Amino acid sequence: MLVHGESTRNMPPNEYLGNMLLLIVGGNDTTRNSISGGVLALNRFPDEYQKLRNDPRLVPNMVAEIIRWQSPVAHMCRTAMEDTEIRGRKIARHDKVCMWYVSGNRDEDVFPEGDAFRIDRDNARQHMAFGFGIHRCVGNRLGEMQLRTIWEEIMKRFSRIEVVGEPEYLRSSFIRGITELPVRLHER
């Protein structure tokens, strides 16, 4: 699609590479880290895990809450296209702006008890983990579907996934990743 698309076929090599890297990260790292983050969240919030076991129909909303709570992409940078002001802070045209999704997805004004993991949170889909507007992740629905499918299958096959050791995290300021998460699967 990039090679043949009218607006992308003549991209400079560095932009093409940048887009390819974003697609690789978006199609693999974020989904994988959201799965691991969901397992970790359910273990850190056992009452939520019990809610899920009692009502697996909560999976779709839980997926949005996993994405909000885990926020697999920590931040994204943009360039202001015009002078503006946000909450009393002036941003000049061409200023670089860093949007910390992790912070926005824990904003207490939007998500009461933002650090808590609540699989039945009413506004879980209002998270900013996929970006916004023209910069919204093109794979957002695919990512949600992948997470929904894996959790539906996990719930059919296992009574519980138990975290049996401390997670090890990716050393990155960009991807909030878990490199190791020791678990024990409990069959139904």
N, C-alpha and C positions, 0 to 999 in steps of 0.2 A: 504494500500500500504506500509506503514512503517513497519507493522508487518511482511509482507510476502516478502518484497523487499530484494534481495540478500545483498545489501550493508547497509541495515538499520535494518534488523530483529534482530540483536544481539546488538543493541545500548544500552549503559548504560541508566538506568532510567532517569537521569538528562538530557541527550541529547534528549531522546524521548520526555520528557516533554517540553524541549526548542523548539523542532520542532512543537509540538502540539500548543504551545502558539503562535509561529510565524504564523501558519496556521489560528488560530482564529483571530489574529490581522489583518493578510493580507486579510482574507475573510470577515471581518466585519468592523473593525474600519477605515481602510484606505478608503474603498469605501464610507462609511457613511460620513466621514470627507471630502472627495473629493466632494460629493454632496453638503454639506453645504458650503464648500469653494467656489464652483462654483456659488452658489446663491449669496454669499457675493461678489464675484468678479464682477459678472454682475451688481450688485447694485452699487458698488464703481466705476465702469467704464460704465456708462450708454450708451455711444456711442457704446460700444461693444455689449451691450444688444440689441440696435437698429439694429446693423448689423445682429445679430442672428434672430431677428424678421423679418428682410427683406429677409434673406436667411437661412432658417433652414438647408440647405445642409452643412452649416459650422459646424454642430454638431460634426462630427468625429475629425476635427482638434481642435475644442474647447475643446474636452475631453482631448487631449494631453496637451493643454495649461492649463487647470484646474489642471491636475496632476503636471505639471511643477510649476505653480504659488502657488498651495497649498502645494505641497511636504508633503504629509500626514505622512511620516516617516521622522523625522528630520535628523537622522544620523544612521550610522552603524559602528561598530568597526571591525577591522581586524588585523591580525598579519602578518608582513612582512616576507616573506619566504626567501628573500635574500637581501643583501645590495643593495641599490639603491639610486638614487638622483632625486628629483623632484624640478624643478625651483630653483636650488641652495641649496636645503635643503637635507642633508644626512639623510637617513633612514637606520638603521642597521637591519640586520636579527633579527627576534624575537621582534622588536619594535612593540608596539601597535599603530595603526593608526586609527584615527576617521575621517570618511568621512561625512562631513556635506552636505547632499543632498540639503538642503535649500540654502546654499551658492552657491553650484555648479549650481543649477537651476536658480540662479539670476546673474550668472557671465556675466558681460557686454561684455567680449571678445567673448562669445558664443551667448548670448541673449541680443542684444542691447535694452536698456530701460528695463532691467531685472525685475525691480519692477512693471512694467506696465503689465496689462493683455490684451493681443491681441489675439482674437479668430482666426485671420487669419495669425498668426505668421508662417513664412515659415518653421522654423526649430523646431517647438514645440515638435516634437517627439524625438528630440535629448536630452531630459531631462534625468536626472540620477535617478529619483525617484524610479525606479524599480531595481536599482543596475546595475551591469554590469558583463559580462562574466559568469563564472560558478556560480556566486552568484546572477545572475539576478532572480528576483522574478518569481517563477513558475506559479503564478496566474495572470501575467501581462495582458495577452489577455482577460482573464475572467473579470478582473477589468475594462478594457477598454470597453468591451461589455456591462457590467452592466451600466456603466456611459452613454454610447451612447444610450442604450435603454431607460433609465430613462429620459434623456434630449429630445429624440425624442417624448416620451409620454407627457412630460411636455409641449413641444411646440404645440402639438396637442390640449391639454386640457385647457391651460391657456394663456392669453395674456401676463401675467407678474406675477412674484413672487416678491413682494415688501418686503424688509427688513424694519421692523417697530420698531426696537430697537437695542441696542448694543449687539453684540455677547458676549457670555461668553466662555472662553477657558479652556480646560483641563490643569490642572497643571501637565505638564510632559515635560521632556527634550527629550523624545523619539518620542512621537506621537504628531503631530500638529493637535489637535482636537478642535472642537467646541462643547461644551456641550449644549448650548442653542442659538438659533437664531430665534427670533420672526419674523414671516413673515405674510403677507396677500396675499392670492391667488386671482388673478383677472381672472375671467372666460372669455372665448372667447365670 
